[in-house]
Amino acid sequence: MRYGIAMVAALARRPWLVATTLRQLKSLSRPRWWSEPPYLPLPPADYLEFRQVTATGSATAVPDVQDTVIWLEWCRSLRKLPRA
């Protein structure tokens, strides 16, 4: 819960990342996320765990908001590259 609030605050300070955040949520969310609880466009739990382990070495580590912001900036920069 704290992570979510901190992430919203971080995005409020960086409004240029909101569209990137929504785009990433859409591309990573579970299929038919609206049809089962928690009714949020979240990635599958096993994917989140995999990413957490590869990023921090621990499945129980708390996500870092600054790391997420850096990742979103990276995703945003990739969209600016010319398409081959």
C-alpha positions in Angstrom: 0.0 0.0 0.0 2.8 2.4 0.9 4.5 1.6 -2.4 1.3 2.5 -4.3 0.9 5.8 -2.5 4.6 6.7 -3.0 4.4 5.7 -6.7 1.3 8.0 -7.2 3.3 10.8 -5.5 6.3 10.2 -7.7 4.1 10.3 -10.8 2.4 13.5 -9.6 5.9 15.1 -9.7 6.6 13.6 -13.1 3.4 14.0 -15.2 5.2 13.1 -18.4 5.5 9.5 -17.1 1.7 9.0 -16.6 1.1 7.9 -20.2 4.1 5.6 -20.1 2.8 4.1 -16.8 -0.6 3.5 -18.3 0.9 1.9 -21.4 3.1 -0.4 -19.3 0.1 -1.4 -17.1 -1.9 -2.2 -20.2 0.8 -4.3 -21.8 1.8 -6.2 -18.5 -1.7 -6.7 -17.0 -3.3 -10.1 -16.7 -5.7 -11.1 -19.5 -9.3 -10.2 -18.6 -8.1 -8.5 -15.4 -11.6 -6.9 -15.0 -13.3 -10.2 -14.5 -11.6 -11.4 -11.3 -10.5 -9.9 -8.0 -8.7 -7.6 -7.3 -10.2 -6.0 -10.5 -7.0 -4.0 -11.2 -4.8 -4.1 -14.2 -1.9 -5.8 -12.5 0.7 -8.2 -13.9 0.4 -11.9 -13.0 1.8 -12.6 -9.5 4.4 -15.0 -10.8 5.7 -12.4 -13.2 6.0 -9.8 -10.5 7.8 -12.3 -8.3 10.2 -13.2 -11.1 10.9 -9.5 -11.7 11.4 -8.8 -8.0 13.9 -11.7 -7.7 15.9 -10.7 -10.7 15.9 -7.0 -9.6 16.7 -7.5 -5.9 17.7 -11.1 -5.4 14.7 -11.6 -3.0 11.0 -12.3 -3.6 10.1 -10.5 -0.4 12.0 -7.3 -1.0 9.9 -4.1 -1.0 9.9 -2.5 -4.5 11.8 0.8 -4.7 9.9 3.7 -6.2 13.0 5.3 -7.6 13.9 2.1 -9.4 10.4 2.0 -10.9 10.7 5.7 -12.0 14.0 4.9 -13.7 12.5 1.9 -15.5 9.5 4.1 -16.6 12.0 6.7 -17.9 13.8 4.0 -19.8 10.5 2.7 -21.3 9.6 6.2 -22.3 13.0 6.7 -24.0 12.6 3.5 -26.0 9.5 4.9 -27.6 11.5 7.8 -29.0 13.9 5.6 -30.9 13.3 5.3 -34.6 11.6 2.1 -35.7 13.5 -0.2 -37.9 
